[in-house]
Amino acid sequence: MSAKERLTNTSFDSLDAMMQAYAAEAVRIAASEHRVKLDYSTTAIDALEGILSTLVQPPADDLEWLTKLWGSYFGEVFRRRYSSTWTMSEYPGGQLAIPTVEIGGSRIYPLLKVHRRLTLGETENLVAFTQMARKRLDGLHPLPN
């Protein structure tokens, strides 16, 4: 059974557990298929961006899987850095609830960002987004030394 089938057919106790399982699979796939180490640090976003640059315009039947896989990892980087939580929330102007990382009143939509990266290409660069988001979030939620 493929990782996609296994994770898609698993019932998780919580959104947090599901997103962490997908992120862990992304780490495994990055190492085994792309020879890249993802360690949940913000510096690893460069490596994630490199992986996604090879996946631009994926087949439609893989887009949801790839979005969830890499978007979960991308979100986990923020969740772990800011000790935050995954929630389901509606994207502003949208009518669909999606997994969101809630950081002290601020929201990041990592799956949406990865979906846009996969479908729109380099203009949706994750490194640039992470730098912008960190600047704002670090100002609002300073990390302890």
C-alpha positions as CSV (number, residue, x, y, z in Angstrom):
1,M,0.0,0.0,0.0
2,S,1.4,3.4,-0.9
3,A,1.8,6.2,1.6
4,K,-0.9,8.1,-0.2
5,E,-3.4,5.2,0.2
6,R,-2.3,4.5,3.8
7,L,-2.7,8.1,5.0
8,T,-5.8,8.8,3.0
9,N,-7.5,5.7,4.5
10,T,-6.4,6.4,8.1
11,S,-8.8,7.8,10.7
12,F,-7.0,10.3,12.9
13,D,-8.0,11.3,16.4
14,S,-7.5,14.9,15.7
15,L,-6.6,17.4,13.0
16,D,-3.2,17.9,14.7
17,A,-2.5,14.1,14.6
18,M,-3.4,14.0,10.9
19,M,-1.2,17.0,9.9
20,Q,1.7,15.7,11.9
21,A,1.4,12.3,10.2
22,Y,1.4,13.9,6.8
23,A,4.3,16.1,7.7
24,A,6.3,13.0,8.9
25,E,5.6,11.3,5.6
26,A,6.8,14.4,3.8
27,V,10.1,14.2,5.7
28,R,10.4,10.5,4.8
29,I,9.6,11.1,1.1
30,A,12.0,14.1,0.9
31,A,14.8,11.8,2.2
32,S,14.0,8.7,0.1
33,E,12.9,10.3,-3.1
34,H,14.6,13.7,-3.2
35,R,17.7,13.0,-1.1
36,V,16.8,16.1,1.0
37,K,16.7,16.4,4.8
38,L,13.8,18.3,6.2
39,D,14.1,19.0,9.9
40,Y,11.2,21.4,10.6
41,S,13.5,24.4,10.8
42,T,12.8,27.6,8.8
43,T,16.1,27.1,7.0
44,A,14.7,23.8,5.6
45,I,12.1,25.8,3.6
46,D,14.8,26.3,1.0
47,A,15.0,22.5,0.6
48,L,11.2,22.3,0.5
49,E,11.1,25.0,-2.2
50,G,13.6,23.0,-4.2
51,I,11.4,19.9,-4.0
52,L,8.3,21.8,-5.0
53,S,10.1,23.4,-8.0
54,T,10.3,19.9,-9.5
55,L,6.6,19.3,-9.0
56,V,5.1,22.4,-10.7
57,Q,1.9,21.6,-12.6
58,P,1.4,18.1,-11.2
59,P,-1.3,15.8,-12.6
60,A,-4.7,16.8,-11.2
61,D,-5.2,13.5,-9.5
62,D,-2.0,14.0,-7.5
63,L,-2.6,17.7,-6.7
64,E,-4.7,17.2,-3.5
65,W,-2.2,14.6,-2.2
66,L,0.9,16.7,-2.9
67,T,-0.8,19.8,-1.4
68,K,-1.7,18.0,1.8
69,L,1.7,16.2,2.1
70,W,3.9,19.3,1.6
71,G,1.5,21.8,3.0
72,S,1.3,19.8,6.3
73,Y,5.1,19.9,6.5
74,F,5.2,23.6,5.7
75,G,2.6,24.2,8.4
76,E,4.4,22.1,10.9
77,V,7.4,24.4,10.6
78,F,5.3,27.3,11.8
79,R,3.4,25.3,14.4
80,R,6.5,24.1,16.0
81,R,8.4,27.4,15.8
82,Y,5.5,29.3,17.5
83,S,4.1,26.5,19.7
84,S,0.8,26.9,18.0
85,T,-2.1,24.7,16.9
86,W,-3.8,23.4,13.8
87,T,-7.4,24.5,13.4
88,M,-10.0,24.4,10.7
89,S,-10.9,27.8,9.5
90,E,-12.5,29.5,6.5
91,Y,-10.1,31.3,4.3
92,P,-11.2,35.0,4.1
93,G,-13.6,35.4,1.2
94,G,-13.8,31.6,0.8
95,Q,-16.6,29.2,1.6
96,L,-14.4,26.3,2.5
97,A,-12.8,25.4,5.8
98,I,-9.2,24.4,5.5
99,P,-6.4,23.4,7.9
100,T,-4.9,26.5,9.3
101,V,-2.0,27.2,11.8
102,E,-3.3,29.7,14.4
103,I,-0.6,31.7,16.0
104,G,-1.9,34.0,18.7
105,G,-4.7,35.4,16.6
106,S,-2.7,35.3,13.3
107,R,-3.5,32.6,10.8
108,I,-1.3,30.9,8.2
109,Y,-2.9,28.8,5.5
110,P,0.0,26.5,4.6
111,L,-1.9,24.1,2.4
112,L,-3.3,26.9,0.3
113,K,0.2,28.4,0.0
114,V,1.6,25.1,-1.2
115,H,-1.3,24.6,-3.6
116,R,-0.6,28.0,-5.1
117,R,3.1,27.1,-5.3
118,L,2.3,23.9,-7.2
119,T,-0.2,25.5,-9.6
120,L,1.1,29.0,-10.1
121,G,4.9,28.4,-9.9
122,E,7.8,30.4,-8.6
123,T,5.8,33.6,-8.0
124,E,4.4,31.8,-4.9
125,N,7.9,31.1,-3.5
126,L,7.8,29.6,0.0
127,V,11.1,31.0,1.1
128,A,10.0,34.6,0.4
129,F,6.6,33.9,2.1
130,T,8.4,32.4,5.2
131,Q,10.7,35.4,5.5
132,M,7.8,37.8,5.3
133,A,5.7,35.8,7.8
134,R,8.5,35.4,10.3
135,K,9.2,39.1,10.3
136,R,5.6,39.8,11.1
137,L,5.1,36.9,13.5
138,D,8.4,37.4,15.4
139,G,7.4,41.0,16.0
140,L,4.0,40.0,17.3
141,H,5.1,36.8,19.2
142,P,8.8,37.1,20.2
143,L,10.4,33.8,20.9
144,P,12.2,33.2,24.2
145,N,16.0,33.3,24.0
